[in-house]
Amino acid sequence: KASAADLVAQKRAAMQNTDEEEGLLTTTDEEILSEITTPLEKRRNFAFFLYGGLYQGMAQEIIFNEIFPKIFGQGTDFVTV
């Protein structure tokens, strides 16, 4: 998800830069084509991919399913929750 979100952000930024340079605020077929062919920052996208997979995926699974129950308990009673 993080990598996909970064991809969308890069495309929007490229589109916004194009609009500002040309003074256009409407979407045309030419702008859509330029948006599709805009080069991506592969290193940045890979960093977001690792962040999404390693931290948001694996690290939070360990934090929420192993560490928090040891600290706060596993019950669902009022004191635990």
ABEGO torsion letter per residue (X at the ends): XAAAAAAAAAAAAAAAAAAAAAGBABBBAAAAAAAAABBBBAAAAAAAAAAAAAAAAAAAAAAAAAAAAAAAEABABAAAX
